[in-house]
Amino acid sequence: MTKPILPQEVASAVVDPVAYGQWETLHEHLSWARANAPLAVAENHDHDPFWLVTRHADIMAISRDPQRFANGIRPTVLTNRDGEALARAATPNNDGHLIRSLVQMDAPDHMKYRLLTQSWFMPKNLKIVEERIRQIARETVDQMLAQGGACDFARDVAAHYPLRVIMDILGVPPEDESRMLMLTQQLFGPTDPELNRSREAITSAEQAIAMLNYVIADFENYFGALTAERRANPREDIATVIASATINGEQIPDREMSGYYMIVATAGHDTTSASTAGAIMELAKNPALFERFRDAATDKAGLIEEAIRWTTPVQHFMRSAKEDVAIGGQKIREGDWLMLNYVSANRDEDVFGDPFAFNPDREKNQQIAFGFGAHVCLGQHLARMEMRILMEELLPRVKSLALAGEPARVESVFVGGLKRLPIRFEAA
């Protein structure tokens, strides 16, 4: 069977950070792919060919089959050919993973490491920190309202609230939060000149890898010191859990330990901030919707789930086929590389009625922004709780809400969302 090849404009768009920053045109390309070539190969000059997986059902099938679709063989985030070669040369056993966290692990390591903190993030245990999160939410709202009727919600509110929550749970002191925010933005947004370390456009794999290595080294130095402190002075926080954890009777190796800290510290806030900003943007655009959800008695669950679908902060992950397998009517060969495009899946017409409408009343919102299967996001319940609490504390205290300028998205293929959301508001 001949592999179907995507038109060049589609193949180019799904690897272009600028396309994810603009998004509307990207969605047009992804809609075309779902209708005409839902599982087809993207060929680009700088990247190895990969299967672009655009349908919700196909992504679900791949995600629930970690035995045949692996995370650890090749990069889990789209990397160009030169970047992967440089990463392999710089990593143990040439595995190409600059960070080795839960995201890069397969069985049996994945579950062993996941279980170290999984219980912390279950709804029952999160109840313990709910009041603390509410306190942080109230303080966040107080700070927003003190700005006098206008702010950049993405920068001034959404970026800081989930950061404070996850840092509190992790055990990072408040004075270090700005450092964590800066490092996270540099890690997830290296292709965006407004967010990366150099404040310049990245034009080569060498630049990209060098920048990421600097960021990772900063994280490693910080969390190495935190580990030593927690081993000497344990506390009731996740840092102590990680610092004292053992796998097969031995302390976690330094590489895996720093990777663990990094995935909790970064994924625990940047994605939630994106969905939170996305919700506020849609409420600012729709006064009737805003009025409905500002009522303290209105259940916020539908708003939150739709905002997560709408923004889809983690825009893709890559997988590698471990054997020949048939998916979506195509023959995937052993060694093939696949992009699970969650942006596309969360606009799939076969799953979501009127997918390009923001609709908090979807009866069954099957969004997969958190992934699915063995690698489903560890922090999904925390993210939903954070968003619910902030909406409960913020919306009743605001009488009016409107856009005060043009929103702007992060130029990134991996983690996206709003980097600017200027709003006007009137306190209730």
FIDREN-251497 format. One record per residue (C-alpha): y, x, z; residue in one letter; residue number from 0. Coordinates in pm, 1 decimal, always signed. Each point is the difference from the previous one (the first is absolute). Example, Ala and Ser with C-alpha at 12.3 -4.5 7.8 and 13.67 -1.06 7.14 Angstrom:
2
<<-450.0; +1230.0; +780.0>; "A"; 0>
<<+344.0; +137.0; -66.0>; "S"; 1>
This chain:
428
<<+0.0; +0.0; +0.0>; "M"; 0>
<<+341.7; +133.9; -100.0>; "T"; 1>
<<+250.0; +18.7; +283.1>; "K"; 2>
<<+302.2; -226.0; -55.2>; "P"; 3>
<<+323.2; +202.1; -7.9>; "I"; 4>
<<+329.0; -139.9; +131.5>; "L"; 5>
<<+309.7; -4.2; -223.8>; "P"; 6>
<<+209.7; +304.6; +73.6>; "Q"; 7>
<<+291.8; -196.1; +143.8>; "E"; 8>
<<-231.5; -152.8; +263.0>; "V"; 9>
<<-172.9; +329.9; +75.3>; "A"; 10>
<<+336.4; +172.3; +39.1>; "S"; 11>
<<+148.6; -269.1; +224.1>; "A"; 12>
<<-275.0; +9.0; +264.5>; "V"; 13>
<<+53.2; +373.9; +61.1>; "V"; 14>
<<+381.1; -8.5; -7.7>; "D"; 15>
<<+181.2; -9.9; +337.4>; "P"; 16>
<<+312.6; -138.8; -167.0>; "V"; 17>
<<-201.2; -298.3; -130.3>; "A"; 18>
<<-103.3; -88.9; +355.4>; "Y"; 19>
<<+363.3; +27.4; +103.3>; "G"; 20>
<<+104.8; -249.3; -267.6>; "Q"; 21>
<<-314.9; -213.0; +32.3>; "W"; 22>
<<+82.5; -293.2; -231.5>; "E"; 23>
<<-104.9; +187.8; -313.5>; "T"; 24>
<<-300.2; +142.5; +183.9>; "L"; 25>
<<-111.1; -353.6; +83.7>; "H"; 26>
<<+26.2; -93.9; -367.3>; "E"; 27>
<<-232.6; +287.9; -90.7>; "H"; 28>
<<-245.4; -88.6; +277.7>; "L"; 29>
<<-0.5; -367.4; -101.0>; "S"; 30>
<<-82.4; +104.3; -356.9>; "W"; 31>
<<-283.2; +219.4; +128.8>; "A"; 32>
<<-150.7; -278.3; +212.7>; "R"; 33>
<<+0.6; -233.3; -300.3>; "A"; 34>
<<-111.1; +243.3; -268.2>; "N"; 35>
<<-159.4; +311.8; +150.0>; "A"; 36>
<<-64.0; -59.7; +372.6>; "P"; 37>
<<-221.0; +305.8; +30.8>; "L"; 38>
<<+98.3; +268.9; -246.5>; "A"; 39>
<<+72.0; +371.3; -13.3>; "V"; 40>
<<+349.0; +143.0; +41.0>; "A"; 41>
<<+57.2; +323.7; -190.3>; "E"; 42>
<<+306.3; +210.9; +72.9>; "N"; 43>
<<+87.6; +355.8; -92.8>; "H"; 44>
<<+30.6; +129.3; +357.6>; "D"; 45>
<<-281.8; -196.7; +164.3>; "H"; 46>
<<-374.0; -16.0; -35.7>; "D"; 47>
<<-104.7; -334.8; -151.5>; "P"; 48>
<<-67.9; -274.6; +254.0>; "F"; 49>
<<-103.8; -363.2; -1.2>; "W"; 50>
<<+286.8; -234.5; +82.1>; "L"; 51>
<<-143.9; -284.7; +207.8>; "V"; 52>
<<+239.8; -294.0; -8.6>; "T"; 53>
<<-199.0; -310.3; +99.9>; "R"; 54>
<<-35.1; -116.5; +357.3>; "H"; 55>
<<-373.9; -65.7; -37.3>; "A"; 56>
<<-76.4; +346.1; -141.0>; "D"; 57>
<<+196.6; +176.3; +273.3>; "I"; 58>
<<-184.1; -206.7; +261.7>; "M"; 59>
<<-336.8; +89.8; -154.0>; "A"; 60>
<<+80.6; +372.7; -2.2>; "I"; 61>
<<+144.7; -10.6; +352.7>; "S"; 62>
<<-308.4; -161.8; +150.1>; "R"; 63>
<<-227.2; +265.6; -159.4>; "D"; 64>
<<+82.2; +337.0; +164.7>; "P"; 65>
<<-352.5; +122.9; -72.7>; "Q"; 66>
<<+80.0; +16.7; -371.7>; "R"; 67>
<<+377.5; +48.2; +6.3>; "F"; 68>
<<+110.6; +296.3; +209.5>; "A"; 69>
<<+327.9; +110.5; +154.3>; "N"; 70>
<<-76.2; +364.5; +65.1>; "G"; 71>
<<-101.3; +133.3; -341.9>; "I"; 72>
<<+345.2; +7.4; -161.6>; "R"; 73>
<<+355.7; -77.0; +120.5>; "P"; 74>
<<+35.4; -349.8; +147.2>; "T"; 75>
<<+359.6; -15.0; -126.8>; "V"; 76>
<<+82.2; +51.9; -368.0>; "L"; 77>
<<+54.0; +370.9; -59.1>; "T"; 78>
<<+66.0; +171.1; -330.1>; "N"; 79>
<<-232.9; +262.9; -136.1>; "R"; 80>
<<+207.3; +299.5; +110.8>; "D"; 81>
<<+61.5; -145.9; +343.5>; "G"; 82>
<<-369.9; -58.0; +60.5>; "E"; 83>
<<-83.0; +355.7; -109.8>; "A"; 84>
<<+262.2; +144.4; +236.0>; "L"; 85>
<<-122.7; -220.8; +285.3>; "A"; 86>
<<-361.3; +106.1; -55.8>; "R"; 87>
<<+97.9; +365.3; +6.1>; "A"; 88>
<<+182.7; -53.3; +330.9>; "A"; 89>
<<-261.2; -204.4; +190.0>; "T"; 90>
<<-329.0; +75.0; +179.2>; "P"; 91>
<<-301.9; -17.1; -229.0>; "N"; 92>
<<+245.2; -75.1; -284.1>; "N"; 93>
<<-13.8; -369.9; +90.1>; "D"; 94>
<<+357.1; -64.1; -118.4>; "G"; 95>
<<+106.3; -201.1; +305.6>; "H"; 96>
<<+318.2; +143.9; +150.6>; "L"; 97>
<<-55.3; -250.4; +281.9>; "I"; 98>
<<-344.9; -103.6; +121.8>; "R"; 99>
<<+40.0; -334.2; +174.9>; "S"; 100>
<<-201.8; -322.3; +5.3>; "L"; 101>
<<+127.7; -69.2; -351.4>; "V"; 102>
<<-171.2; +309.2; -143.6>; "Q"; 103>
<<-329.7; -42.0; +190.1>; "M"; 104>
<<-326.3; -154.7; -109.8>; "D"; 105>
<<-307.8; -90.2; +205.3>; "A"; 106>
<<-114.7; +119.1; +245.8>; "P"; 107>
<<+325.5; +171.0; +105.6>; "D"; 108>
<<+220.2; -299.0; -77.4>; "H"; 109>
<<-153.0; -240.0; +250.5>; "M"; 110>
<<-37.6; +266.7; +270.6>; "K"; 111>
<<+371.7; +76.3; -16.9>; "Y"; 112>
<<+107.3; -362.3; -48.3>; "R"; 113>
<<-178.3; -107.4; +317.7>; "L"; 114>
<<+205.9; +244.3; +208.8>; "L"; 115>
<<+305.2; -228.9; -10.1>; "T"; 116>
<<-122.3; -322.7; -158.6>; "Q"; 117>
<<-9.8; -193.3; +327.0>; "S"; 118>
<<+367.2; +81.4; +61.2>; "W"; 119>
<<+98.2; -195.5; -309.5>; "F"; 120>
<<-208.5; -312.9; +56.1>; "M"; 121>
<<+192.7; -323.0; +78.3>; "P"; 122>
<<-144.2; -28.9; +352.7>; "K"; 123>
<<+126.9; +344.0; +101.6>; "N"; 124>
<<+330.2; -34.9; -181.4>; "L"; 125>
<<+84.4; -284.3; +238.8>; "K"; 126>
<<+51.2; +272.6; +260.4>; "I"; 127>
<<+294.3; +146.2; -193.7>; "V"; 128>
<<+145.1; -329.8; -130.2>; "E"; 129>
<<+273.0; -24.5; +263.4>; "E"; 130>
<<+99.9; +361.8; -56.8>; "R"; 131>
<<+24.6; -68.7; -374.5>; "I"; 132>
<<+212.9; -307.3; +72.1>; "R"; 133>
<<+233.5; +211.2; +211.3>; "Q"; 134>
<<+39.0; +246.8; -287.8>; "I"; 135>
<<+62.4; -291.8; -238.8>; "A"; 136>
<<+274.3; -141.4; +224.0>; "R"; 137>
<<+167.9; +337.8; +26.4>; "E"; 138>
<<-21.5; +35.2; -378.6>; "T"; 139>
<<+163.6; -339.8; -53.0>; "V"; 140>
<<+272.5; +83.0; +253.1>; "D"; 141>
<<+79.5; +317.4; -192.7>; "Q"; 142>
<<+8.7; -185.5; -331.9>; "M"; 143>
<<+231.5; -273.6; +127.2>; "L"; 144>
<<+230.0; +262.7; +149.7>; "A"; 145>
<<+71.6; +131.3; -350.6>; "Q"; 146>
<<+244.9; -284.5; -57.8>; "G"; 147>
<<-142.4; -219.1; -269.0>; "G"; 148>
<<-130.7; +246.4; -258.4>; "A"; 149>
<<-259.6; +275.7; -22.1>; "C"; 150>
<<-256.8; +161.3; -223.4>; "D"; 151>
<<-302.5; -181.4; +138.9>; "F"; 152>
<<-253.2; +236.8; -158.1>; "A"; 153>
<<+166.3; +312.7; +136.1>; "R"; 154>
<<+151.0; -124.3; +326.7>; "D"; 155>
<<-263.3; -246.9; +124.4>; "V"; 156>
<<-329.1; -7.2; -190.1>; "A"; 157>
<<-43.7; +377.8; -2.7>; "A"; 158>
<<+46.9; +35.9; +374.9>; "H"; 159>
<<-168.0; -297.7; +165.8>; "Y"; 160>
<<-365.2; +66.6; -98.7>; "P"; 161>
<<+66.2; +370.6; +44.8>; "L"; 162>
<<+96.5; -58.1; +364.4>; "R"; 163>
<<-306.4; -219.7; +52.0>; "V"; 164>
<<-258.6; +242.0; -138.2>; "I"; 165>
<<+165.0; +300.8; +165.3>; "M"; 166>
<<-10.8; -183.2; +332.7>; "D"; 167>
<<-369.4; -80.5; -45.4>; "I"; 168>
<<-76.3; +350.0; -125.8>; "L"; 169>
<<+193.2; +165.6; +282.2>; "G"; 170>
<<+280.1; +174.0; -192.3>; "V"; 171>
<<+323.3; +7.3; +206.1>; "P"; 172>
<<+304.2; -191.8; -135.2>; "P"; 173>
<<+199.0; +316.3; -60.2>; "E"; 174>
<<-256.6; +110.5; -262.4>; "D"; 175>
<<-5.7; -325.4; -196.3>; "E"; 176>
<<+263.3; +108.0; -252.7>; "S"; 177>
<<-208.8; +307.3; -79.2>; "R"; 178>
<<-307.6; -219.3; -58.7>; "M"; 179>
<<+197.8; -232.1; -227.5>; "L"; 180>
<<+132.6; +289.2; -206.4>; "M"; 181>
<<-344.3; +157.1; -36.3>; "L"; 182>
<<-161.3; -332.0; -96.6>; "T"; 183>
<<+259.3; -64.9; -269.6>; "Q"; 184>
<<-51.3; +351.0; -132.1>; "Q"; 185>
<<-378.6; -45.9; +1.4>; "L"; 186>
<<-7.6; -340.6; -171.8>; "F"; 187>
<<+309.7; +37.2; -219.0>; "G"; 188>
<<-11.0; +355.8; -139.0>; "P"; 189>
<<+77.6; -130.5; -349.6>; "T"; 190>
<<+315.1; -182.8; +108.9>; "D"; 191>
<<+301.8; +235.2; -3.6>; "P"; 192>
<<+169.5; -210.8; +268.5>; "E"; 193>
<<-287.6; +43.3; +244.9>; "L"; 194>
<<-173.6; +329.7; -65.8>; "N"; 195>
<<+60.2; +326.9; +177.9>; "R"; 196>
<<+206.2; +169.2; -270.7>; "S"; 197>
<<+204.8; -309.2; -99.8>; "R"; 198>
<<-73.9; +100.0; -357.0>; "E"; 199>
<<-226.9; -133.4; -272.4>; "A"; 200>
<<-348.9; +155.2; +6.2>; "I"; 201>
<<-78.0; +147.1; -338.6>; "T"; 202>
<<-323.9; +192.2; +57.1>; "S"; 203>
<<-328.0; -16.8; +188.4>; "A"; 204>
<<+89.6; +325.1; +172.0>; "E"; 205>
<<+315.9; -157.3; +143.5>; "Q"; 206>
<<-187.2; -309.9; +113.7>; "A"; 207>
<<-282.1; +190.9; +170.7>; "I"; 208>
<<+240.6; +244.3; +165.3>; "A"; 209>
<<+208.5; -287.0; +136.8>; "M"; 210>
<<-306.0; -183.6; +131.8>; "L"; 211>
<<-128.1; +318.1; +163.7>; "N"; 212>
<<+330.8; +43.2; +184.2>; "Y"; 213>
<<-13.7; -358.8; +122.7>; "V"; 214>
<<-364.9; +25.4; +106.5>; "I"; 215>
<<+70.0; +327.2; +182.8>; "A"; 216>
<<+282.7; -170.1; +191.7>; "D"; 217>
<<-233.5; -282.5; +99.5>; "F"; 218>
<<-275.5; +243.8; +100.1>; "E"; 219>
<<+233.1; +207.6; +216.6>; "N"; 220>
<<+133.9; -308.1; +175.2>; "Y"; 221>
<<-335.6; -162.8; +65.4>; "F"; 222>
<<-160.2; +331.2; +98.5>; "G"; 223>
<<+250.5; +26.0; +284.9>; "A"; 224>
<<-52.8; -367.6; +89.2>; "L"; 225>
<<-378.2; +51.9; +12.2>; "T"; 226>
<<+32.9; +292.6; +240.3>; "A"; 227>
<<+230.7; -204.7; +222.7>; "E"; 228>
<<-232.9; -303.5; +8.4>; "R"; 229>
<<-305.7; +210.5; +75.9>; "R"; 230>
<<+187.7; +139.8; +298.5>; "A"; 231>
<<+161.1; -332.0; +98.6>; "N"; 232>
<<-194.0; -302.9; -131.5>; "P"; 233>
<<+177.6; -335.8; -32.7>; "R"; 234>
<<-82.5; -355.3; -107.6>; "E"; 235>
<<+88.4; +54.5; -366.2>; "D"; 236>
<<-166.2; +68.0; -333.1>; "I"; 237>
<<+107.1; +366.4; +3.5>; "A"; 238>
<<-219.4; +48.9; +307.0>; "T"; 239>
<<-290.9; -178.9; -171.9>; "V"; 240>
<<+25.8; +229.1; -303.6>; "I"; 241>
<<+59.5; +316.7; +204.0>; "A"; 242>
<<-303.1; -60.6; +219.6>; "S"; 243>
<<-233.4; -147.8; -261.7>; "A"; 244>
<<-329.1; +158.4; -96.3>; "T"; 245>
<<-220.4; -36.2; -305.3>; "I"; 246>
<<-365.9; +95.2; +38.8>; "N"; 247>
<<+81.9; +139.2; +345.0>; "G"; 248>
<<+276.2; +233.7; -119.0>; "E"; 249>
<<+378.4; -26.4; -12.2>; "Q"; 250>
<<+141.0; -118.6; -331.5>; "I"; 251>
<<+78.6; +293.7; -231.6>; "P"; 252>
<<+372.7; +78.8; -31.8>; "D"; 253>
<<+19.8; -117.5; -361.4>; "R"; 254>
<<-154.0; -341.3; +71.7>; "E"; 255>
<<+200.6; -34.0; +319.9>; "M"; 256>
<<+334.4; +54.6; -172.6>; "S"; 257>
<<-111.3; -237.6; -275.8>; "G"; 258>
<<-76.1; -265.6; +260.8>; "Y"; 259>
<<+340.2; +30.3; +161.8>; "Y"; 260>
<<+168.3; -10.4; -338.2>; "M"; 261>
<<-173.6; -314.4; -126.4>; "I"; 262>
<<+81.6; -186.3; +323.8>; "V"; 263>
<<+358.9; +126.3; +13.0>; "A"; 264>
<<+86.6; -60.9; -365.1>; "T"; 265>
<<-204.8; -297.2; -115.4>; "A"; 266>
<<+81.5; -168.0; +328.9>; "G"; 267>
<<+363.8; -53.7; -86.4>; "H"; 268>
<<+98.8; +66.3; -360.2>; "D"; 269>
<<-211.0; -280.0; -143.1>; "T"; 270>
<<+105.1; -252.8; +265.0>; "T"; 271>
<<+364.3; +84.2; -56.1>; "S"; 272>
<<-43.2; -72.8; -372.4>; "A"; 273>
<<-153.5; -344.9; +58.8>; "S"; 274>
<<+261.5; -86.5; +262.8>; "T"; 275>
<<+284.5; +87.9; -236.5>; "A"; 276>
<<-171.2; -196.4; -277.4>; "G"; 277>
<<-11.2; -311.7; +219.1>; "A"; 278>
<<+368.5; +25.8; +89.4>; "I"; 279>
<<+97.3; +51.4; -364.7>; "M"; 280>
<<-172.3; -321.8; -102.7>; "E"; 281>
<<+151.5; -195.2; +290.4>; "L"; 282>
<<+344.2; +135.9; -93.7>; "A"; 283>
<<-50.7; -125.0; -356.8>; "K"; 284>
<<-117.2; -347.1; +107.8>; "N"; 285>
<<+224.7; -176.8; +256.5>; "P"; 286>
<<-238.1; -297.4; +37.2>; "A"; 287>
<<-291.2; +230.3; +75.5>; "L"; 288>
<<+212.2; +195.8; +244.0>; "F"; 289>
<<+107.1; -318.7; +177.2>; "E"; 290>
<<-360.5; -111.2; +32.0>; "R"; 291>
<<-125.4; +324.9; +152.6>; "F"; 292>
<<+297.7; +51.9; +226.1>; "R"; 293>
<<-132.1; -292.9; +205.4>; "D"; 294>
<<-171.9; +163.6; +296.4>; "A"; 295>
<<-276.2; -262.8; -12.4>; "A"; 296>
<<-96.0; +77.9; -362.4>; "T"; 297>
<<-326.2; +187.0; -35.9>; "D"; 298>
<<+76.4; +336.3; -164.0>; "K"; 299>
<<-356.4; +83.9; -112.1>; "A"; 300>
<<+42.2; -123.4; -358.6>; "G"; 301>
<<+330.1; +184.8; -39.7>; "L"; 302>
<<-153.5; +322.9; +123.6>; "I"; 303>
<<-312.1; -18.0; -216.6>; "E"; 304>
<<+204.6; -80.6; -310.0>; "E"; 305>
<<+244.5; +283.0; +71.0>; "A"; 306>
<<-292.6; +242.2; +22.9>; "I"; 307>
<<-137.6; -125.8; -334.2>; "R"; 308>
<<+345.0; +0.8; -156.8>; "W"; 309>
<<+83.7; +358.6; +93.3>; "T"; 310>
<<-348.5; +160.4; -11.8>; "T"; 311>
<<+126.1; +322.6; +164.1>; "P"; 312>
<<-312.7; +206.5; -73.3>; "V"; 313>
<<+6.6; -32.4; -376.7>; "Q"; 314>
<<-329.1; +171.4; -85.2>; "H"; 315>
<<-290.4; +208.1; +114.5>; "F"; 316>
<<-236.2; +202.5; -215.5>; "M"; 317>
<<-379.8; -7.7; +14.1>; "R"; 318>
<<-270.5; +211.6; -166.8>; "S"; 319>
<<-327.5; -140.8; -132.3>; "A"; 320>
<<-304.6; +164.2; +161.2>; "K"; 321>
<<-239.9; -145.5; -257.1>; "E"; 322>
<<-1.5; -209.8; -314.8>; "D"; 323>
<<+96.6; -358.1; +83.7>; "V"; 324>
<<+104.3; -316.2; -185.3>; "A"; 325>
<<+327.7; -158.4; +115.9>; "I"; 326>
<<+203.1; -270.6; -172.1>; "G"; 327>
<<-207.2; +18.2; -315.2>; "G"; 328>
<<+52.5; +377.4; -35.1>; "Q"; 329>
<<-235.7; +291.9; +50.9>; "K"; 330>
<<+147.9; +244.3; +250.6>; "I"; 331>
<<-162.6; +343.0; -19.2>; "R"; 332>
<<-76.9; +235.2; +286.3>; "E"; 333>
<<+308.1; +215.7; +65.2>; "G"; 334>
<<+246.8; -248.5; -149.8>; "D"; 335>
<<+331.0; -37.8; +185.3>; "W"; 336>
<<+144.3; -344.7; +67.3>; "L"; 337>
<<+341.9; -127.2; +108.1>; "M"; 338>
<<-18.7; -313.0; +216.7>; "L"; 339>
<<+340.6; -148.1; -79.3>; "N"; 340>
<<+81.3; -232.8; +290.0>; "Y"; 341>
<<+338.2; -91.8; -151.1>; "V"; 342>
<<-188.2; -158.8; -286.9>; "S"; 343>
<<-272.0; -158.7; +214.5>; "A"; 344>
<<+259.9; -175.1; +216.7>; "N"; 345>
<<+147.8; -167.0; -311.0>; "R"; 346>
<<-335.1; -98.0; -150.3>; "D"; 347>
<<+32.6; -343.2; -162.4>; "E"; 348>
<<-368.3; -74.8; +64.4>; "D"; 349>
<<+54.9; +24.3; +376.2>; "V"; 350>
<<+362.9; -95.9; +62.5>; "F"; 351>
<<+155.3; -311.7; -149.3>; "G"; 352>
<<+343.6; +83.7; -141.0>; "D"; 353>
<<-36.6; +360.8; +121.0>; "P"; 354>
<<+358.2; +100.5; -76.4>; "F"; 355>
<<+140.5; -265.3; +233.8>; "A"; 356>
<<+59.9; +87.8; +364.2>; "F"; 357>
<<-190.3; -279.8; +172.0>; "N"; 358>
<<-68.9; +12.9; +376.3>; "P"; 359>
<<-202.2; -322.5; -29.5>; "D"; 360>
<<-295.4; +140.6; -189.5>; "R"; 361>
<<-303.0; -175.2; +143.5>; "E"; 362>
<<-221.1; +303.6; -28.9>; "K"; 363>
<<+190.6; +324.5; -45.0>; "N"; 364>
<<-262.0; +255.1; -101.8>; "Q"; 365>
<<+239.9; +293.8; -24.5>; "Q"; 366>
<<-168.8; +338.5; +18.1>; "I"; 367>
<<+299.9; +216.3; +82.3>; "A"; 368>
<<-200.5; +136.9; +294.9>; "F"; 369>
<<-293.0; +88.3; -221.1>; "G"; 370>
<<-345.5; -141.8; +53.6>; "F"; 371>
<<-342.1; +104.2; +123.3>; "G"; 372>
<<-80.4; +315.3; +195.9>; "A"; 373>
<<+347.2; +147.9; -55.6>; "H"; 374>
<<+203.1; -310.4; +82.7>; "V"; 375>
<<+317.4; +102.0; +183.1>; "C"; 376>
<<-64.5; +75.8; +366.7>; "L"; 377>
<<+345.5; -125.0; +95.1>; "G"; 378>
<<+6.1; -333.6; -184.9>; "Q"; 379>
<<+0.3; -211.1; +318.1>; "H"; 380>
<<+275.9; +211.3; +153.8>; "L"; 381>
<<+208.7; -32.5; -317.3>; "A"; 382>
<<-26.6; -379.7; +3.5>; "R"; 383>
<<+84.2; -13.3; +371.5>; "M"; 384>
<<+305.7; +223.3; -43.2>; "E"; 385>
<<+132.0; -207.5; -287.5>; "M"; 386>
<<-59.4; -329.4; +182.9>; "R"; 387>
<<+175.2; +116.6; +315.3>; "I"; 388>
<<+300.9; +136.3; -189.9>; "L"; 389>
<<+37.7; -324.6; -196.4>; "M"; 390>
<<-27.6; -200.2; +324.1>; "E"; 391>
<<+271.0; +208.9; +163.9>; "E"; 392>
<<+231.3; +47.1; -300.2>; "L"; 393>
<<+13.8; -321.7; -200.0>; "L"; 394>
<<+109.4; -242.6; +277.3>; "P"; 395>
<<+288.0; +237.1; +83.1>; "R"; 396>
<<+141.7; +0.6; -353.2>; "V"; 397>
<<+191.8; -301.9; -133.8>; "K"; 398>
<<+33.5; +117.5; -359.0>; "S"; 399>
<<-154.0; +270.9; -217.3>; "L"; 400>
<<+86.2; +119.9; -350.9>; "A"; 401>
<<-28.5; +304.6; -223.9>; "L"; 402>
<<+307.2; +222.6; +4.1>; "A"; 403>
<<-93.8; +219.3; -292.1>; "G"; 404>
<<-286.6; +99.1; -224.7>; "E"; 405>
<<-329.6; +90.7; +174.4>; "P"; 406>
<<-170.6; +321.0; -113.1>; "A"; 407>
<<-365.2; +100.6; +11.3>; "R"; 408>
<<-156.6; +337.0; +73.8>; "V"; 409>
<<-102.2; +193.8; -309.7>; "E"; 410>
<<-359.3; +69.9; +98.4>; "S"; 411>
<<-340.3; -71.7; -153.3>; "V"; 412>
<<-173.2; -2.0; +340.4>; "F"; 413>
<<+195.2; -169.3; +282.6>; "V"; 414>
<<+289.1; -216.3; -114.6>; "G"; 415>
<<+246.0; -254.7; +125.3>; "G"; 416>
<<+373.2; -38.9; +48.0>; "L"; 417>
<<+206.2; +305.1; +85.2>; "K"; 418>
<<+326.0; -200.3; -7.6>; "R"; 419>
<<+58.0; -362.7; +96.0>; "L"; 420>
<<+369.5; -70.6; +64.4>; "P"; 421>
<<+44.9; -333.8; +179.6>; "I"; 422>
<<+272.3; -213.1; +154.5>; "R"; 423>
<<-77.2; -212.2; +303.1>; "F"; 424>
<<+167.6; -215.2; +261.9>; "E"; 425>
<<-126.4; +2.5; +355.5>; "A"; 426>
<<-104.1; -337.2; +140.7>; "A"; 427>
